[in-house]
């Protein structure tokens, strides 16, 4: 699997940390590639419209450009921010899930998300206990609860053109990238899922 992480030119410590993390756990058929992040200087220079802060616009533009760069990919692509970290089983679980769900209808699969509703947290804690006892991992439909974050996610190669079109139509950037994707999932414009228990997390750089 090709993996691309978004990283500012001056964020050298983050770059070293994510590269070391992937070097430790990445499987043979995986590659890690750096995408130089769009920064606030670009946003200000080009007077990017919208109500978001300059750094939020830069984040949105970085993800959008990275998706566009991979629009011709024939395989699933893992998109990352540079504060994501993988674990010992991340690659194995993802490979197994994608093979098992080869004909599964999906656009985007997150490897972790932020849950901010207490009742959902409790439900997921209990589910995690059950799945751990069964040594199982499953995909949860993100249309069923509210979430935030876009630190690590896979886009179906069959959906790259659609996702690119949806992102490109936003000329005025008024909603953070992760919330924009969540809204598309809530409206069933995108079919989004998350691997659970989560198989990535945030580093101390977050």
C-alpha positions in Angstrom: 0.0 0.0 0.0 1.2 3.5 -0.8 1.1 5.8 2.2 1.5 9.6 2.0 2.0 11.9 4.9 1.5 15.7 4.9 4.5 17.5 6.4 5.6 21.1 6.6 9.1 21.8 5.4 10.1 23.1 8.9 8.5 20.3 10.8 11.6 18.2 10.8 11.1 16.4 14.1 7.6 15.2 13.0 9.1 14.0 9.7 11.8 12.0 11.5 9.3 10.5 14.0 6.8 9.3 11.4 9.6 7.9 9.2 11.1 6.0 12.2 7.7 4.7 13.2 6.9 3.4 9.8 10.4 1.9 9.4 9.8 -0.1 12.5 6.4 -1.5 11.6 5.8 -1.2 7.9 5.4 -4.4 5.9 7.3 -5.1 2.7 4.5 -4.2 0.3 4.0 -0.8 1.9 5.7 2.5 1.0 5.9 5.8 2.8 6.1 9.1 0.9 6.3 12.7 2.1 3.9 15.4 0.7 5.3 18.9 1.4 2.4 20.6 3.1 0.8 23.8 1.8 1.5 26.5 4.4 -0.1 29.7 5.6 2.3 31.8 3.4 0.7 30.2 0.3 -2.8 30.8 1.7 -2.1 34.5 2.3 -0.2 35.0 -0.9 -3.1 33.6 -3.0 -5.8 35.1 -0.8 -7.6 31.8 -0.4 -11.3 32.8 0.4 -13.3 31.5 3.3 -13.9 31.9 7.0 -11.3 29.4 8.3 -8.1 30.4 9.9 -5.1 30.4 7.6 -3.6 27.2 9.0 -7.0 25.4 8.6 -7.1 26.5 5.0 -3.6 25.2 4.5 -4.6 21.9 6.0 -7.7 21.6 3.7 -5.6 22.5 0.6 -2.9 20.0 1.5 -5.3 17.1 1.8 -7.1 18.2 -1.4 -3.9 18.4 -3.4 -2.7 15.1 -2.1 -5.9 13.4 -3.1 -5.7 15.0 -6.6 -2.1 13.8 -6.9 -3.2 10.2 -6.4 -6.4 10.3 -8.5 -5.1 7.7 -11.0 -4.1 5.2 -8.4 -5.5 1.6 -9.0 -5.0 0.6 -5.3 -6.2 2.0 -2.0 -4.1 4.9 -0.7 -3.4 5.7 2.9 -3.4 9.5 3.6 -1.8 10.6 6.8 -1.0 13.7 8.8 2.5 13.7 10.3 1.4 13.2 13.9 -0.1 9.7 13.1 1.6 6.6 14.3 1.1 2.9 13.4 1.5 -0.1 15.5 2.8 -3.6 15.1 -0.5 -5.0 13.7 -1.6 -2.0 11.7 -0.4 -3.2 8.2 -1.5 -6.7 8.7 -5.0 -5.8 9.9 -5.5 -3.3 7.0 -4.3 -5.8 4.4 -6.7 -8.4 5.8 -9.6 -6.0 6.0 -9.2 -4.8 2.4 -8.8 -8.3 1.1 -11.9 -9.5 3.0 -14.0 -6.5 1.9 -12.8 -6.5 -1.7 -16.4 -6.1 -2.9 -17.5 -4.0 0.0 -19.1 -0.7 -1.0 -17.0 2.1 0.7 -15.4 5.4 -0.2 -13.3 6.1 2.8 -12.0 4.1 5.8 -10.5 5.8 8.8 -8.0 4.0 10.9 -8.9 6.1 13.9 -11.2 9.0 14.8 -11.9 11.3 17.7 -15.1 10.5 19.5 -16.4 13.5 21.6 -19.9 12.3 22.8 -19.8 10.6 26.2 -22.5 8.1 25.5 -20.8 7.0 22.3 -17.5 6.7 24.2 -19.1 4.4 26.7 -20.6 2.2 23.9 -17.3 2.0 22.2 -15.4 1.1 25.3 -17.8 -1.8 25.9 -17.5 -2.9 22.3 -13.7 -2.7 22.4 -13.8 -5.1 25.4 -15.9 -7.6 23.6 -13.9 -7.4 20.4 -10.6 -7.8 22.4 -11.9 -11.0 24.0 -12.9 -12.3 20.6 -9.6 -11.1 19.1 -11.6 -9.4 16.3 -11.6 -6.2 14.4 -14.5 -4.7 12.5 -15.6 -1.7 10.5 -18.1 0.7 12.1 -20.4 2.8 9.9 -19.5 6.4 10.6 -23.0 7.5 9.6 -24.1 6.2 13.0 -22.3 8.7 15.2 -20.5 12.0 15.3 -16.7 12.1 15.1 -13.8 14.4 14.2 -10.3 14.0 12.9 -8.7 13.1 9.6 -5.3 12.0 10.7 -5.3 8.7 9.0 -7.7 7.4 6.3 -7.8 5.2 3.2 -9.7 6.2 0.0 -11.0 3.5 -2.3 -9.3 3.8 -5.7 -12.8 3.7 -7.3 -13.8 6.8 -5.2 -10.7 9.0 -5.8 -12.3 10.9 -8.7 -15.5 11.4 -6.7 -13.7 12.6 -3.6 -11.5 14.9 -5.7 -14.6 16.4 -7.3 -16.3 17.0 -4.0 -13.2 18.7 -2.5 -12.5 20.8 -5.6 -15.9 22.3 -5.7 -15.3 24.1 -2.4 -13.9 27.4 -3.5 -14.6 29.2 -0.2 -13.0 27.3 2.7 -15.4 27.7 5.6 -15.5 24.3 7.2 -12.4 22.4 8.6 -11.3 19.5 6.4 -12.3 16.7 8.8 -15.7 18.2 9.5 -16.3 18.6 5.7 -15.7 14.9 5.2 -17.9 14.1 8.2 -20.7 16.1 6.7 -20.4 14.2 3.4 -20.6 11.0 5.3 -23.6 12.2 7.4 -25.4 13.1 4.2 -24.6 9.7 2.7 -22.7 11.4 -0.2 -19.6 9.4 1.0 -19.7 6.0 2.6 -17.4 6.2 5.5 -16.2 3.6 8.0 -13.6 3.3 10.8 -11.6 0.3 11.8 -12.4 -0.6 15.4 -10.6 -1.1 17.7 -8.5 1.8 16.2 -5.3 0.6 14.6 -3.5 4.0 14.5 -3.2 6.8 17.1 -1.6 10.2 17.6 2.0 10.8 18.5 3.3 13.1 21.1 3.8 15.7 18.4 0.0 16.1 18.1 
